[in-house]
Amino acid sequence: MIYGILRYPHPNSRYYESTRTLLSNEFQILMNGTGETYEMIGYKTIGGVELFCFSLDAPLKDQTRKILHRISSLHILFEIEDGLRLLPLNEDRSSYFKDDMASILKYSGKTNEEFTAMMINLGVFSSSFADKYDTPLTVFDPMCGRGTTLYKSLIMGYNASGIDIDKNDVSEINQYMKRYLKYHMYKHEAEHQTINMFGEHKGTKYTITTADTKENYKAKDVRVIQFAQGDTRESNCFFRKEQFHIFVTDLPYGVQHSTVSTTKFVDILELLKSSAREWHLLLKKGGAGVIAYNTHHIGRTVISEVFKNAGFEVLEHSPYNEFEHWVEQAVNRDLLIVRK
Ligand SMILES: C[S@@+](CC[C@H](N)C(=O)[O-])C[C@H]1O[C@@H](n2cnc3c(N)ncnc32)[C@H](O)[C@@H]1O
């Protein structure tokens, strides 16, 4: 049986071009997580439509279709009959919250939403929790900015936690989440706490508990989003050890996206050296981390060493080492995928 994936026509044409390779790599990591045997055929043009094609010995299982529907740049999944007839298989594609939760906020320095979804998928399917991908795992973004990872995690049905040093960013997440949930009439409860340690003020942590339906909220089948204003080098002051199944982050690019000085002069190497160990402590055993970095700013060998020294295993074989792509003149992005 032959199947084809039509890529989502991303409005950023350079990113759309990059998804040719990104999709094929994400596909392999998700499929490897299913344990299903497949053969990649690659890109083929059928009736003028370019599809990423693969074959399976047996008809696609419902479970595998559900996993493929998660691929971040998948627009339509087709079964291909007789090499030319396309049968769409997008039925029962669903999400926990609506997609607009991540797309409403627009700001400079925002991480592309589809790319963020890909990082979450890569983390989940590279971890020992791949078989629990449709249960409420907990995702951590140790430099969460204004929260793209948090919203994308909730949309996928996961719990989400984040920390950022920028007060304005964290305050924006708090206001936006409350506004969004109220507007859509999602039941929720919000609280915050001041974090002090050894008599020193570390920051503020916000917690919002909500659910996709009133019934689920009442039955306490809820999702929790937590976000803290604080320094990622002190993440352990804010969150419990071995709490997170995966972590996902888009490192500061060394490009000034805001007028806030904290994003302006970040020495990435120093920051990572003092953070990677903190992130390791917060991750469950078998958990995975996905780190996006600017190759103009830090080299792959150097960043790999930092994570190895912090106790992580770095996944170095193909396709884990094939995510490099151009973003803008000053940013050439790559991913490091690590496991605890
Ligand atoms: C590329 S941005 C992340 C953008 C985010 N993914 C989003 O879509 O909003 C990197 C973030 O790292 C944060 N950052 C830099 N140094 C930090 C530190 N020491 N602790 C916590 N966050 C830090 C910056 O404030 C910035 O928001």
The ligand as a Tripos MOL2 file, in Angstrom:
@<TRIPOS>MOLECULE
LIG
   27    29     1     0     0
SMALL
NO_CHARGES

@<TRIPOS>ATOM
      1 C1         14.2090   32.7960   20.8810 C.3       1 LIG1
      2 S1         13.4480   33.3860   22.3340 S.3       1 LIG1
      3 C2         12.1730   32.2050   22.6340 C.3       1 LIG1
      4 C3         10.9040   32.5510   21.9010 C.3       1 LIG1
      5 C4          9.7500   31.6650   22.2680 C.3       1 LIG1
      6 N1          9.9250   30.3190   21.7780 N.3       1 LIG1
      7 C5          8.4580   32.2650   21.7250 C.2       1 LIG1
      8 O1          7.9690   31.7980   20.6590 O.co2     1 LIG1
      9 O2          7.9510   33.2240   22.3110 O.co2     1 LIG1
     10 C6         14.6010   33.0660   23.6090 C.3       1 LIG1
     11 C7         14.1710   33.4980   24.9880 C.3       1 LIG1
     12 O3         15.2180   33.2100   25.9310 O.3       1 LIG1
     13 C8         15.0100   34.0860   27.0260 C.3       1 LIG1
     14 N2         16.1840   34.0760   27.9140 N.ar      1 LIG1
     15 C9         17.4340   34.5630   27.6890 C.ar      1 LIG1
     16 N3         18.2050   34.3660   28.7750 N.ar      1 LIG1
     17 C10        17.4520   33.7300   29.7100 C.ar      1 LIG1
     18 C11        17.6880   33.2560   31.0400 C.ar      1 LIG1
     19 N4         18.8770   33.3910   31.6370 N.pl3     1 LIG1
     20 N5         16.6680   32.6560   31.7110 N.ar      1 LIG1
     21 C12        15.4390   32.5060   31.1160 C.ar      1 LIG1
     22 N6         15.1650   32.9440   29.8710 N.ar      1 LIG1
     23 C13        16.1460   33.5400   29.1660 C.ar      1 LIG1
     24 C14        14.7530   35.4160   26.3490 C.3       1 LIG1
     25 O4         14.1200   36.3240   27.2390 O.3       1 LIG1
     26 C15        13.8790   34.9840   25.1550 C.3       1 LIG1
     27 O5         12.5070   35.1470   25.4660 O.3       1 LIG1
@<TRIPOS>BOND
     1     1     2 1
     2     2     3 1
     3     2    10 1
     4     3     4 1
     5     4     5 1
     6     5     6 1
     7     5     7 1
     8     7     8 2
     9     7     9 1
    10    10    11 1
    11    11    12 1
    12    11    26 1
    13    12    13 1
    14    13    14 1
    15    13    24 1
    16    14    15 ar
    17    14    23 ar
    18    15    16 ar
    19    16    17 ar
    20    17    18 ar
    21    17    23 ar
    22    18    19 1
    23    18    20 ar
    24    20    21 ar
    25    21    22 ar
    26    22    23 ar
    27    24    25 1
    28    24    26 1
    29    26    27 1
@<TRIPOS>SUBSTRUCTURE
     1 LIG1         1 GROUP 0 **** ****
